Amino acid sequence: MLTRDPAELHGMKDRGLVAKGLRADLNVIDLNRIRLGPLRVEHDLPSGAPRLLQGASGYVATLVGGQVTSREGLDTGSRPGGLYRA
């Protein structure tokens, strides 16, 4: 329901379920290692305004459209996603 309902609401019929023929964007999480990192303030917005960031560990991999985009918190360089406009 957390993924299927919003996907259907926005007309994305190829998302929201893990099933053959559908696009799968997944996080693989090691529940024994999941931890939040310290809060930090970054001033990296175009206006120089601050934003609050917090990292996490325990994410084994992130897959977008079946391609691994992150492994053990490190970017793989894969960019299978794109901009979605309704």
Backbone torsions as a table, in degrees:
resi	resn	phi	psi	omega
1	MET	NA	-30.5	-178.5
2	LEU	-68.7	-25.4	-179.2
3	THR	-112.4	-37.8	-175.6
4	ARG	-68.8	-46.3	-177.7
5	ASP	-60.8	-48.8	177.6
6	PRO	-63.6	-37.3	178.3
7	ALA	-61.1	-46.4	178.7
8	GLU	-64.7	-40.1	179.3
9	LEU	-57.7	-37.1	-177.4
10	HIS	-98.2	11.6	174.2
11	GLY	75.4	18.2	-180.0
12	MET	-93.1	87.3	-173.2
13	LYS	-75.3	-13.2	-179.8
14	ASP	-97.4	12.7	-176.8
15	ARG	-131.6	166.6	173.6
16	GLY	100.5	-10.5	178.1
17	LEU	-137.5	151.8	170.6
18	VAL	-97.2	103.7	-177.4
19	ALA	-155.8	153.9	-179.6
20	LYS	-56.7	132.4	177.6
21	GLY	88.4	-7.4	178.6
22	LEU	-103.7	154.7	177.8
23	ARG	-74.1	129.8	-179.2
24	ALA	-117.0	117.5	172.6
25	ASP	-108.9	114.1	-171.2
26	LEU	-131.3	149.7	167.9
27	ASN	-111.8	130.6	174.6
28	VAL	-102.1	118.7	-172.1
29	ILE	-119.7	134.4	172.7
30	ASP	-93.8	101.4	-174.4
31	LEU	-61.9	-24.0	178.0
32	ASN	-76.6	-17.8	-178.0
33	ARG	-112.2	-2.5	-174.3
34	ILE	-66.2	126.3	-179.2
35	ARG	-148.2	146.8	172.3
36	LEU	-89.2	142.8	176.4
37	GLY	-88.3	178.8	179.5
38	PRO	-70.3	151.0	174.2
39	LEU	-72.7	145.9	176.3
40	ARG	-146.6	153.4	178.4
41	VAL	-105.1	128.4	175.8
42	GLU	-117.2	142.7	177.3
43	HIS	-113.0	60.6	-173.7
44	ASP	-113.6	11.0	175.7
45	LEU	-77.9	155.4	-178.0
46	PRO	-54.2	-32.4	-179.5
47	SER	-84.6	-6.1	-176.8
48	GLY	84.5	1.4	-179.8
49	ALA	-65.5	150.7	-179.6
50	PRO	-80.4	154.5	170.1
51	ARG	-140.9	148.3	-177.8
52	LEU	-94.5	128.0	-179.6
53	LEU	-124.3	152.5	175.8
54	GLN	-147.6	122.9	178.9
55	GLY	-84.3	176.8	177.7
56	ALA	-149.0	153.4	173.9
57	SER	-122.4	164.5	-178.1
58	GLY	102.9	-3.2	174.4
59	TYR	-84.4	112.1	-177.0
60	VAL	-73.5	-45.0	-178.6
61	ALA	-160.3	153.7	169.7
62	THR	-122.3	129.7	179.6
63	LEU	-117.5	133.9	177.0
64	VAL	-124.3	118.8	-178.6
65	GLY	57.2	32.1	178.7
66	GLY	85.8	-3.5	179.2
67	GLN	-105.1	136.9	179.6
68	VAL	-75.7	119.1	179.7
69	THR	-102.3	-19.5	178.6
70	SER	-148.0	136.6	177.3
71	ARG	-134.6	122.7	-178.8
72	GLU	52.1	40.1	176.4
73	GLY	81.6	0.7	-179.5
74	LEU	-107.5	134.7	178.7
75	ASP	-66.8	130.4	179.1
76	THR	-87.8	-12.2	-177.5
77	GLY	90.6	-9.5	178.7
78	SER	-72.6	134.0	-177.7
79	ARG	-130.8	65.9	-177.1
80	PRO	-79.8	-12.3	-177.6
81	GLY	-79.6	-179.2	178.5
82	GLY	-163.7	177.9	-180.0
83	LEU	-80.0	131.0	178.2
84	TYR	-109.3	125.3	176.7
85	ARG	-121.0	128.0	-179.6
86	ALA	-85.2	NA	NA
